[in-house]
């Protein structure tokens, strides 16, 4: 991984970490965390908090389910913060090592703001140590999720709280994904290639794109109808990150065919006439017989989209143990 890639990853992680901290210490968010203890009749919910510098624990009744969910989310945010801090420390160390190896000496290192040095990364590691309040809340607790992935295990008493929270938080995008939509119904006989999600597409190249999007946890619709000045268009892949930030991905697979080339040129110009611009809110990939679509190119485009996704949905676990497809599966099941 290049230093620039490491720095980009550090910036993304920092923004996600700041999101969790802001939510955790928001004035309207209850303080404390949820502790779940097994007893004869099932799971006992307990609120663990700090009052006047001392740890205070009290039982929660089943009527306080909403409070229990908020406290479970607090614990989830704390574990996410700690996980992100460890990742940032690793990235900082790798950045210092790579730079030192390249330069063979300790010289100024460029950072996010322009100038800086390797010492600043070490200082950042110190700054990232958990807050004293967080340390106290987790102190002497023997059983609790140590990494974000543990919140999503079926046996975890926290799993339903966190899944419910994420479903409510991202309900619009989930409802869009699992809802019906107008799809291209022309030439259905050309739908011959099956993707990992189970439906069929028109080319092997589209299989590559669809499977990369799926593996990255990026929700998309295949050939969803988009109206451009009254005319229907069907981009190969439609990816809304928010209802403002939307991306279309068109793959053009026979650019050495003259008729196909002129038709493609007209389609791209039509998209641009309606404010869909390649490189801004539209991804375009191309191939010829001599230059087939490369997985490396698709991977780079998907990585860029995934980074947009991570910042748009910062409450998803940073260890990627649970993604939008998992949420959609739960939502579909609950609607039955």
C-alpha positions as CSV (number, residue, x, y, z in Angstrom):
1,X,0.0,0.0,0.0
2,X,1.4,3.4,-1.0
3,X,1.8,6.2,1.6
4,X,-0.9,8.2,-0.2
5,X,-3.3,5.2,0.2
6,X,-2.4,4.9,3.9
7,X,-3.0,8.6,4.4
8,X,-6.4,8.4,2.6
9,X,-7.4,5.5,4.8
10,X,-6.3,7.4,8.0
11,X,-8.5,10.4,6.9
12,X,-11.5,8.1,6.4
13,X,-11.0,6.3,9.7
14,X,-10.6,9.6,11.5
15,X,-13.9,10.9,10.1
16,X,-15.7,7.8,11.1
17,X,-14.2,7.9,14.6
18,X,-15.2,11.6,15.0
19,X,-18.8,10.6,14.0
20,X,-19.0,8.0,16.7
21,X,-17.5,10.4,19.3
22,X,-19.9,13.1,18.3
23,X,-22.9,10.8,18.6
24,X,-21.7,9.2,21.8
25,X,-21.3,12.5,23.7
26,X,-24.3,14.3,22.1
27,X,-26.3,16.3,24.7
28,X,-29.5,14.3,23.9
29,X,-27.8,10.9,24.1
30,X,-28.1,9.1,27.5
31,X,-24.7,8.5,29.2
32,X,-23.6,5.0,30.1
33,X,-23.5,1.6,28.5
34,X,-25.6,-1.6,28.5
35,X,-24.4,-4.6,30.5
36,X,-26.1,-7.9,29.8
37,X,-25.9,-10.6,32.5
38,X,-27.3,-14.1,32.2
39,X,-29.5,-15.3,35.0
40,X,-32.1,-18.0,35.5
41,X,-34.9,-16.3,33.6
42,X,-32.8,-15.2,30.6
43,X,-30.8,-11.9,30.2
44,X,-30.8,-9.1,32.7
45,X,-30.3,-5.6,31.3
46,X,-28.2,-3.3,33.5
47,X,-27.2,0.4,32.9
48,X,-23.6,1.1,33.8
49,X,-22.7,4.7,34.2
50,X,-20.3,7.1,35.9
51,X,-21.8,9.5,38.4
52,X,-19.5,12.0,40.3
53,X,-16.4,10.0,39.3
54,X,-17.8,6.6,40.5
55,X,-19.3,3.7,38.6
56,X,-23.0,3.2,39.2
57,X,-25.0,0.2,38.0
58,X,-28.7,-0.3,38.0
59,X,-31.2,-2.8,36.6
60,X,-33.4,-1.9,33.6
61,X,-36.9,-3.3,33.3
62,X,-38.2,-4.8,30.1
63,X,-40.3,-1.7,29.7
64,X,-37.1,0.3,29.2
65,X,-36.2,-1.4,26.0
66,X,-35.7,1.9,24.2
67,X,-33.2,3.0,26.8
68,X,-31.5,-0.4,26.6
69,X,-31.1,0.0,22.8
70,X,-29.5,3.4,23.2
71,X,-27.1,2.1,25.8
72,X,-26.2,-0.9,23.6
73,X,-25.5,1.5,20.8
74,X,-23.2,3.5,23.2
75,X,-21.2,0.4,23.9
76,X,-21.1,-0.4,20.2
77,X,-19.7,3.0,19.4
78,X,-17.1,2.7,22.1
79,X,-15.9,-0.6,20.7
80,X,-15.9,0.8,17.2
81,X,-13.8,3.8,18.4
82,X,-11.3,1.5,20.0
83,X,-11.1,-0.7,16.9
84,X,-10.5,2.4,14.7
85,X,-7.9,3.7,17.0
86,X,-5.9,0.5,16.7
87,X,-6.3,0.5,12.9
88,X,-5.0,4.1,12.8
89,X,-2.0,3.2,15.0
90,X,-1.1,0.4,12.6
91,X,-1.5,2.8,9.6
92,X,0.6,5.4,11.3
93,X,3.4,2.9,12.0
94,X,3.3,1.6,8.4
95,X,3.4,5.1,7.1
96,X,6.5,5.9,9.1
97,X,8.2,2.6,8.1
98,X,7.4,3.1,4.4
99,X,8.6,6.7,4.4
100,X,11.8,5.9,6.3
101,X,12.5,3.0,3.9
102,X,11.9,5.2,0.9
103,X,14.0,8.1,2.2
104,X,16.6,6.1,4.2
105,X,16.5,8.9,6.7
106,X,14.2,10.9,9.0
107,X,13.1,13.8,6.9
108,X,9.9,15.9,6.9
109,X,6.8,13.9,6.0
110,X,3.8,15.3,4.2
111,X,0.6,14.9,6.2
112,X,-3.1,15.7,5.5
113,X,-2.6,19.4,6.0
114,X,0.5,19.8,3.8
115,X,3.6,19.8,6.0
116,X,4.5,17.8,9.1
117,X,6.8,15.1,10.2
118,X,6.9,11.5,11.4
119,X,6.8,12.6,15.0
120,X,3.4,14.1,14.5
121,X,2.1,10.6,13.7
122,X,3.5,9.3,17.0
123,X,1.8,12.2,18.8
124,X,-1.5,11.3,17.0
125,X,-1.2,7.7,18.4
126,X,-0.9,9.2,21.9
127,X,-3.9,11.4,21.2
128,X,-6.0,8.4,20.1
129,X,-5.8,6.7,23.5
130,X,-9.3,6.0,24.8
131,X,-11.1,8.7,26.9
132,X,-10.8,8.2,30.6
133,X,-14.6,7.9,30.9
134,X,-14.5,5.1,28.4
135,X,-11.7,3.3,30.3
136,X,-13.7,3.5,33.5
137,X,-17.0,2.3,31.9
138,X,-15.2,-0.8,30.5
139,X,-13.0,-1.3,33.6
140,X,-13.5,-4.6,35.4
141,X,-16.1,-5.8,32.9
142,X,-15.2,-9.4,32.2
143,X,-17.7,-10.2,29.4
144,X,-18.5,-7.7,26.6
145,X,-17.9,-7.6,22.9
146,X,-14.2,-6.8,22.3
147,X,-14.5,-6.1,18.6
148,X,-17.4,-4.8,16.4
149,X,-17.9,-8.3,14.8
150,X,-18.9,-9.8,18.2
151,X,-22.1,-7.6,18.2
152,X,-23.4,-9.4,15.2
153,X,-23.1,-13.0,16.4
154,X,-26.4,-14.8,16.7
155,X,-25.7,-15.6,20.4
156,X,-24.9,-12.0,21.3
157,X,-27.5,-10.4,23.5
158,X,-26.6,-7.1,21.8
159,X,-27.1,-8.2,18.2
160,X,-30.8,-7.4,17.9
161,X,-30.3,-4.0,19.5
162,X,-27.6,-3.0,17.0
163,X,-29.3,-4.5,14.0
164,X,-32.5,-2.7,14.9
165,X,-30.6,0.5,15.3
166,X,-28.9,0.2,11.9
167,X,-32.1,-0.7,10.2
168,X,-33.8,2.4,11.5
169,X,-30.8,4.6,10.8
170,X,-30.5,3.4,7.1
171,X,-34.2,2.5,6.4
172,X,-34.5,4.7,3.3
173,X,-31.6,3.0,1.4
174,X,-32.7,-0.5,2.6
175,X,-36.3,0.1,1.5
176,X,-35.1,1.4,-1.9
177,X,-33.0,-1.8,-2.4
178,X,-35.6,-4.4,-1.4
179,X,-38.5,-2.5,-3.1
180,X,-39.8,-3.2,-6.6
181,X,-38.4,-1.1,-9.5
182,X,-38.9,-0.7,-13.3
183,X,-36.3,-2.8,-15.0
184,X,-35.2,-3.0,-18.6
185,X,-37.4,-5.6,-20.3
186,X,-35.8,-5.5,-23.7
187,X,-34.1,-8.5,-25.1
188,X,-34.5,-10.8,-22.1
189,X,-32.9,-13.6,-24.0
190,X,-29.6,-11.8,-23.6
191,X,-29.6,-12.2,-19.8
192,X,-27.4,-15.3,-19.8
193,X,-24.8,-14.8,-17.1
194,X,-25.5,-15.3,-13.4
195,X,-24.0,-13.1,-10.7
196,X,-23.4,-13.9,-7.0
197,X,-26.7,-12.2,-6.0
198,X,-28.5,-14.8,-8.1
199,X,-29.9,-12.8,-11.0
200,X,-28.7,-12.7,-14.6
201,X,-26.9,-10.0,-16.6
202,X,-26.0,-9.6,-20.2
203,X,-22.2,-10.1,-20.3
204,X,-19.3,-11.6,-18.4
205,X,-17.9,-8.1,-17.8
206,X,-21.2,-7.1,-16.1
207,X,-20.7,-10.2,-13.9
208,X,-17.3,-8.9,-12.8
209,X,-18.8,-5.4,-11.9
210,X,-21.8,-6.8,-10.1
211,X,-19.8,-9.3,-8.1
212,X,-17.2,-6.7,-7.1
213,X,-20.0,-4.3,-5.9
214,X,-21.7,-7.1,-4.0
215,X,-18.4,-8.2,-2.3
216,X,-17.8,-4.6,-1.3
217,X,-21.3,-4.4,0.4
218,X,-22.5,-1.7,-2.1
219,X,-26.2,-1.9,-2.8
220,X,-27.2,-1.5,-6.5
221,X,-30.0,-2.1,-8.9
222,X,-29.3,-3.6,-12.3
223,X,-30.8,-1.7,-15.3
224,X,-33.2,0.4,-13.2
225,X,-35.2,2.9,-15.2
226,X,-34.0,6.5,-15.1
227,X,-36.1,9.1,-16.9
228,X,-34.1,11.7,-18.9
229,X,-36.4,14.4,-20.3
230,X,-39.3,12.0,-20.6
231,X,-37.2,9.2,-22.2
232,X,-36.4,6.0,-20.3
233,X,-32.7,5.1,-19.9
234,X,-31.4,2.0,-18.1
235,X,-27.9,2.4,-16.7
236,X,-26.2,-1.0,-16.1
237,X,-25.8,-0.3,-12.4
238,X,-27.5,2.3,-10.3
239,X,-26.0,3.1,-7.0
240,X,-27.6,5.7,-4.7
241,X,-25.5,6.4,-1.7
242,X,-28.0,9.0,-0.4
243,X,-31.0,10.4,-2.1
244,X,-28.8,13.3,-3.2
245,X,-25.6,11.5,-4.0
246,X,-26.4,9.0,-6.7
247,X,-24.1,7.2,-9.2
248,X,-24.8,5.4,-12.5
249,X,-22.3,2.9,-13.9
250,X,-22.4,2.2,-17.6
251,X,-20.2,-0.5,-19.2
252,X,-19.7,-0.3,-22.9
253,X,-18.3,-3.6,-24.2
254,X,-17.9,-3.4,-27.9
255,X,-16.1,-0.1,-28.6
256,X,-14.3,-1.5,-31.7
257,X,-17.7,-1.9,-33.4
258,X,-18.4,1.3,-35.3
259,X,-22.2,1.3,-34.9
260,X,-21.9,0.5,-31.2
261,X,-19.3,3.3,-30.8
262,X,-21.6,5.9,-32.3
263,X,-24.5,4.7,-30.2
264,X,-22.4,4.8,-27.1
265,X,-21.2,8.3,-27.9
266,X,-24.8,9.5,-28.2
267,X,-25.8,7.8,-24.9
268,X,-22.9,9.4,-23.0
269,X,-23.7,12.8,-24.5
270,X,-27.4,12.3,-23.5
271,X,-26.4,11.5,-20.0
272,X,-24.2,14.6,-19.8
273,X,-27.1,16.8,-21.2
274,X,-29.0,15.7,-18.1
275,X,-26.2,16.3,-15.6
276,X,-24.8,12.8,-15.4
277,X,-21.1,13.4,-15.8
278,X,-18.4,10.7,-16.1
279,X,-16.0,11.1,-13.3
280,X,-18.4,13.1,-11.1
281,X,-21.7,11.2,-10.6
282,X,-21.2,8.6,-13.3
283,X,-18.7,5.8,-13.9
284,X,-18.0,4.6,-17.4
285,X,-15.9,1.6,-18.4
286,X,-15.1,0.4,-21.9
287,X,-13.6,-2.6,-23.7
288,X,-12.6,-3.9,-27.1
289,X,-11.7,-7.4,-28.2
290,X,-8.1,-6.6,-27.8
291,X,-8.6,-4.8,-24.5
292,X,-11.1,-6.6,-22.3
293,X,-12.3,-5.2,-19.0
294,X,-9.7,-5.7,-16.3
295,X,-10.6,-6.7,-12.8
296,X,-8.0,-4.2,-11.6
297,X,-9.9,-1.3,-13.2
298,X,-13.2,-2.5,-11.7
299,X,-11.5,-2.9,-8.3
300,X,-10.2,0.7,-8.4
301,X,-13.7,2.1,-9.2
302,X,-15.4,-0.1,-6.6
303,X,-12.8,0.9,-3.9
304,X,-13.6,4.6,-4.6
305,X,-17.3,3.9,-4.3
306,X,-16.8,1.9,-1.1
307,X,-14.9,4.8,0.5
308,X,-17.9,7.0,-0.4
309,X,-20.1,4.4,1.2
310,X,-18.1,4.2,4.4
311,X,-18.4,7.9,5.0
312,X,-22.1,7.9,4.0
313,X,-22.9,5.0,6.4
314,X,-20.4,5.5,9.3
315,X,-22.5,3.5,11.8
316,X,-21.7,0.2,9.9
317,X,-19.0,-1.8,11.7
318,X,-15.5,-0.6,10.7
319,X,-14.3,-4.2,10.7
320,X,-16.8,-4.9,7.9
321,X,-18.3,-7.8,9.7
322,X,-21.8,-6.7,8.7
323,X,-22.9,-4.8,5.7
324,X,-25.9,-3.4,3.8
325,X,-26.7,-6.7,2.3
326,X,-26.9,-8.3,5.8
327,X,-29.2,-5.4,6.8
328,X,-31.4,-5.9,3.7
329,X,-31.7,-9.6,4.5
330,X,-33.0,-8.9,8.0
331,X,-35.4,-6.2,6.6
332,X,-36.8,-8.6,4.0
333,X,-37.2,-11.3,6.6
334,X,-39.0,-9.0,9.0
335,X,-41.5,-7.8,6.3
336,X,-42.7,-11.4,5.6
